[in-house]
């Protein structure tokens, strides 16, 4: 008779979940010992790295990834990364171990109150009532992760895996067809409003990052000769940023946002909320009289956005239908302004700094490169100097917490092994996920990790200065990022000059797509004021 474990493996095979990301403990030993040969196991040395790797992998493959976490301690360590996966709209199937069901009521060592520990970040949660319900819960978790676009969690006591399976206890459908086709009335209303506008502008977001959406949005922008902005803090790019109509990223502050959008009487937002901000400032998001239209397939974004009309539908399909519904020829809009992009590099001449690093990379990276970002203090320079030129050309943590960049870049390269992948991270950010470098080295993942090493939390120092006070936290210049990488088995090099950086990039970047070993490049920025 089949066991619950064997029945669950059959579920994994049917759903294509053939790679397990984990940092296991004793409550998972009965699941993971003697894994079948067709299930790959990927070890990371911290649960934040486990979830970060899986998030990058799921993003690159565009399908759910499987995570196994160790009871309360493992789930607790992973909560921040699970929050990032939820805000990044990344589907994960998460199996969390629990103590033996036969004595869990007695509160044995390692038993924990798992439900609620991750707050509202899981899109679905299940603690199966019987061992026989575990395979069905994992099967449903796959569907819930896809439809909810986030982590779906199943907790499993350790003794459940050996129990006899019930072949009738699989309530999930074998196939789920999903579609959010726009209705004709919504498309006509969008087209009517857009055609009547005198100075429209297009704003794109992370949920428009697909080949179909890029094609549709490019066709719409070119048909109407629209300037195109990227939403602030977008985790992914929604439009080719080297296109002549791309006008840059929106500012994350209300007054500056109003100023950018003030010349426009209509704002069409596709694949983004209206609008993400950072620190609070008073005032409205747009000037009175400006119409805001929203197209998104994410109900959560739609329901908390301030829009005059929101259409909950697939962005690519909706924009394609919208372009077809517009007149073949529209009168020219002479007053439609164009933002002037400033691609200039560093103000420090030949001193190594963030803009110099980005300029050197941009000159060498191929168009299909994936750039994974976690460098808060220099992100505006990155956006200005390193445009995303292909879908999945840019990825970052939408939730804003640190520790995503290094493991996510490794997971992306695992999921897209033929694309060049570069992580651009600060030294402080690197320390949150540095354990993932061991995984990259052990499994032969050829990611390039470029660390902007200034020996401090520069973004926090800047915020303290803006607040008019003195920061109480010290720098951490003693930390040797290249040494840490080497200690974890990951090759590393340190560069201190522009010439050293350019020589290294000339050596490494041409072979990056085929590279099978990781490399950390620590860029010494400590000489800057």
N, C-alpha and C positions, 0 to 999 in steps of 0.2 A: 504494500500500500504506500502511496506517495506521502511524503511528509509536507508540513507547512513550508519548510525551507525549500524543498524541491518545487512545490507549486508556485512559490514566490519567484524562484529563478525562471520558471516558465513565463510568468508575467513579465519579468524584466526582458526576456528574449523577445517576446511578442511586441513590446513597446520600444525596442531598440536601445534599452538601457544596458549597454554592454561594458561600461566603465564605471567603477566604484571609486569615488573620492572619499578618503576617510583618514581619521586618526583614531584608531579603535582602542577599546578597553575591554575589561573582562566581561561586560554585559553583551558584547558583540562577538565573543569568541565562538559561540555555537553557530553563528551565521557565517562567519568568514573563514573558519578553518577548512582546508581542502576545497577551495573554490573550484568550480568547473573551469576547464581550460578556456572556454569561450567568454569568460568574464574577466576583464582586466582590473587589477587593483592598483590604485595610485595613492601612495602614502604622502601626506604632508605632515609637518612637525608641529602644527598648531591648528586648532579648529578654524580660526579666522582664515588661515591660508587654505584649508580644505574647501571652505565655501567660496573663497575668492577664486580658486582654481576652477571649481565647478561652474561658477558664474561666467567666467571667461570662456570656458568650453561650451556651455549652453548658448552663449551669445554668438560664438563663431559657427556653431553647427545649426543654429536656429531650431533646436529641439531640447527637451528637458535633459538635465544631467542628474545623476544619482549621487546623493551624499549620505554617508553613514556617520552618525555622531554618538559619542559615548555619554549616555545618561545625563544627569544634571550638570556635571562639570563641563562636558563637551558641548552641550547645547548652550550653556551659559557663556562659554568662551566664544561661541559662534554667533551670538545674537546680533552684534553690530554688523557682521557680514551678511546675515540673513536680512537685516533691515536694508542694506545696500541692494541686495538681490531684488527685494520687493520694489524699491523705488526705481531701480533700473528695469523693472518689468521683465525679469528673467525667470523662466520656469525651472524649478528644482523639485525633485522628489527627495524628501529628507526622511530617512529612517533613524530613529533615536532609540537606543537601547534602554531597557529598564531591568531592574532586578527580577529574579525568579518570581513568577506569578504566585507560586505556592506559599511564599512567605512575605510577599511585598506588604501585606497589611500589618506586619509586625515591624515595619520600618527598619529593615536590615541596612547594613553598611552599603553605601552607594545607591540606595533607593532615593528617589527624589520626587518632588512635586513638579512634574514636567509641564503639564498643561498650564498655559498662561505665562511661562517663563520667558517666552519670546514676544509677549505682548500681542499686539494686533498685526504684527508683520507677516506671519504665515497667512496665506490666502485660504487655507483649510487645515483642519486638525482632526486626527482620529486616534483614539485609544481603543482598539478593537476589544469587544466584550469577550470573545472567545479566540483561542489560537486559530481556529478554522476560518476566522474572518480576516486574518492578516493578509493573505494574497489578494482578496477583493479590495481591502483598504489601500494596498499599494497600487493596484490597478486604478482605482478611483483617484488616488493621489496624482497619477500621471495626467488624467483628464482635468483635475482641478488646477494643477500647476499650469497647464496650457491655457485654459479658459480664464483663470484668475491672474495669469502672468506674474507668478511669484512662487515662493516656496510653499509646498504642501507637505505637511508633517504627519508621519505615522509613528507612534511609539509602540515598541514590541518588547514584552518581557523575554528574558533570555531563554526560558524553557519552552516558549511557544514554537520555536523552530523545529523541534523534534516531534511535535505532536502530529497525529495522523491528519491528513488534509481531507477536506470535504469538497469533492469536485463540483458540487452544486452551489457552493458559496462564493460565486463570482458575479456580483450584481451589476458590475459596470458594463456598458455597451461595448461590443467588439470594435465598432467603428463610430467615431463622432465626426460629422461634417460640420465645419464652421464657415460662416460667411456673414459679412455685414455689408451687403450691397446697398448702395444708396437708393432711396425711392425717387421716382421721377420728379415729384413735386418739390422735394428738397433741392435737387439739382437745379431745377428751373428757378427757384427762389435765389439760390446762390448766384446763378448766372445773371439774373435780372439786377440784383444789387451791385454785382461787380461791374457789369457793363455800364451802369448809370453813374458809377463813381468818377470823379474828375481826377483824383490823385491817389489811386490804390497802392498798397504795398503788401508784400507777401512775407510772412514770418513762418519759418519752418522749425521743427523740433525733432527730438530723438526718435519718436514713433514714426517718422517718415524715412528712417534709414533702411531702405531696401532698394534693390535695383529697380523694381517696378515703380516705387514712389519717386525715386530720383528722376526716372525717365518722364513720368507724368508731370512732376513739378517743373522740370526744365522746359517741357513743351508749353505749359501754361504761362510761365514767366516770359518766355520768348514770344508767345502769341500776343501778350498784352504789354510787352516791354516793361515788366515790373521790376523794381528793385527788390532784392530778397535779403532778409535778415535772418540770422540764426538766433533762436531763443537764448537767453542768458542761462548759464549753468547746464546747458544741454549735455547729457551723457553720451550722445552720439550726434553725428552730423546728418542733416536732412536735405542737403543740397550740395552740388559740387562747388567747393569754396574757391576754386580757381576760375569760375565762370565770370564772364564780363558783367553779369547782373548781380553778382553777390556783393552785398553792401556791408558785411561785417556782422558782428555779434551785438545783440541788444545789451544795453547797460543794465545791471541788476539793482538799480536805484530809481525811485519813482520820478523825481524831477528830471533826471537825465533821460529816462525812458520817454517821458512826455515830450521832451525837446526833440528827440530823434523822430518820434511819430507825429509831431505837430503838423508837418506839411501835408499829411495824408488825411483824406476824409473817410477812408475805409481801410481796415486792416484785416486781411485774410490770414488766419493762423491755421497751420496744418501740422498735426502730429505733435502738438505742444500744449501745455496749459496756458491760460491767460491770467497773468504772466508771472513767472517765478521771480521772486525778489530775494535779497539777502538781508541786510540790516534794515530795520523799519525806518521809514520816513513818511511824513504826512502827504496828503494829496491823493488825487485819483491816478489811475494807471494811464489814462489817455485824456486828452482835452475834450470838453463838451462838444458834441456834434460829430465826433469820430465814431463811425460804426465798426464794430468788431464782429467778425464772422469766424466760427471755429469748426474745423473738421478733424475728428479724432475717433479712433476705435477704442479708446480707453474711457470707460464710463466714469472712473474716478476723476480723471482730469476734466472731463466735460462738466461734471456736477459741481466742481468747485471753481469753475472759471467764470469770469464776468464777461459775458458775450451777449450780443443782441440776437444772434442766431447761432445755435450749435447743432451740428449734424453728427450723430453717432454712427459712423460707418467707416469702412476701410479707406484710408487716405488715398492709396494709389487708384482704386476703382472710382472713388468720388471725384478726384481731380481729373482723371481721364474723361469721365462723363461731363464734368463741368466745362472742360476745354471744348468738347464736342458741341455743347449747348450754346456756346458763345457765338456771336456773329463772326463770320469768316474774316471780316475787316472792320476794325474799329477806328474812329477818328483819333488822330495823334493827341497825346496828353502833354502839351508843352510845359505844363507846370509841374510835372512829376519829377521831383528832385532825385539826384544821384548822390549817394554818400561817397566821399573821397577816402579811399583806403590808403593808409600810410605804411608801406612795407619796409621802411628804413630799419636798419639793424640796431647795433649797440651804440650808446653814447660814450662808451669807454674805449673807442678805437680798437686796438689790438689786445686789450686786456680780456681775459676769459671771463665772460658773464653769461647769463641766461640767453639774452638775444643772440649773442655770438654762437652759442651752442645750437640754438634753433636754426639760425641762418645756415650754419655748416651742414646740419642734417637735411634741411629743406632742399639744399642744392644737390644732394646725393640720393635721397630716398626715391624709389620708384613710385609710380602712381598708385600701385595696389598695396602699398605699405599700410599696416595698421599701427597707429600711434595710440598707446595707452597712457593717459596722463594722470599724474598725481603730484603736481607741483603748484600748490595754491598761490604762492607769492609771485609766480611768473606766468600764470595761466593766460592773462591777456596778451603777453608777448608771444606765447605759443600760438594762440589763435591768429594773431596778426601775421606771423611769419611762417607757419607750417599749415597750409590749407589741406583739408581733407579732400581728396580727389576721386575717391571711389567709396561705394557703400562699405560700412564698417571701417572706414579710414581713420575714425577717431572714436575713442571709448574712454569714459571716466566714470567715477562713482557719482551717480545722481544724488545720493543721500548726503554726500559731503564728508563722511567720516574717512579717516586715514586707514591704510592697510589694504587697500584694494589693488593698487597699481601693479605691484610686483607679482602677486599670485594670479591676478586676472590676465596679465600679459602672457604668463606661462600657460594658463588654460586656453587662451585664444590660440596660441601657437599649436597646442595639442589638437584643438578642434579644426584649425586651418593650417596644416603642416607645410603647405606650399606657399604661404604668404609671408613676406617679411614682417616681423613684429618687433616694435621698439617700445619699451617702457621709458617714459620721461618722468622721473620721480625726484622729489626732494630727499635730502638725507634723513630728515625727520620722518617723512612718509615711509622711507625704506625700512626704518627700524620697526615699524608696526607689522611688516610682513616679510621680514628678512629670512625667516625660516623657509619660505617657499623656494629660495635659491637652491637649497639641498634637493628639492624635488626636481627642479629643472636640470640640475647636474646629474642626478641619479638616473633619470628617465631620458636623458639626451634630448632636451628641448632647446632648440637653437634660438632663443630670444636674446635680444640686445637690451640690456638695462643701463640706461644713461642716468647717472645720479648727479644732481646739482648739489654739490657738497659745500655748504656755507657754514656748517658747524653750529647752526641755531635754527629756531623756528622763526624764520624771517617774516611770515605772514602775521604771527602773533606780535612780534616786535613792531611791525608797522601799525597794527590796530591799536596797540598801547600808545604809540606816538600820536596817532590820530585822535585818541581820547585825551591827549594832553597830559599823560602821566608817565611814570617810569615803570617798566616791566620788572616784576620781582623774580622772574625765572632766569636762570643762568643759560649760557650757551653750552654746547656739548662738543666743543672742538676736539676733545680727546678721542672721540669715537672714530675709528678707522673703518670706514665702510668697505673699502677694498679688502682689508684684513679680515673682516667678518665674512665676506663672500668666500674668500679663500679657505677660511676655517670650515665653511659649510660645503667644501668641495667644488665650488663654482669658480672658474677662472675669472680674474679681475685685473684691471690695469688702472693706473691713475695718470691723469694728464693735468698739466698746470699751465699750458700755453695754447694759444690758438693753433699754432703750427703742429704741436703734438696731437691735438684733437683732429685736425684735418688729415694728418697722415694716418691716424688710426682708422678714421672713417673711410678713407680711400682704400684701406686694406680690408676692412670688414664688410662694409655695406654691399659691394657688388656680389658677394656670396651669401648674403643674409638669408635669402629664400631657401637655400640648400643647406644652411648651417645646422648641425646636429649637436652642438654643444653651446651652452649659454655663455654670455660674456657680460660682466659688469664693468662699466667705464665710469669711474669716479672723477668728475670734473671739479677741480679745486677752485672754488669761487671765494676763498677766504681772504684773498688779497684785495677784494673790493671794499670800498668804504661802507 
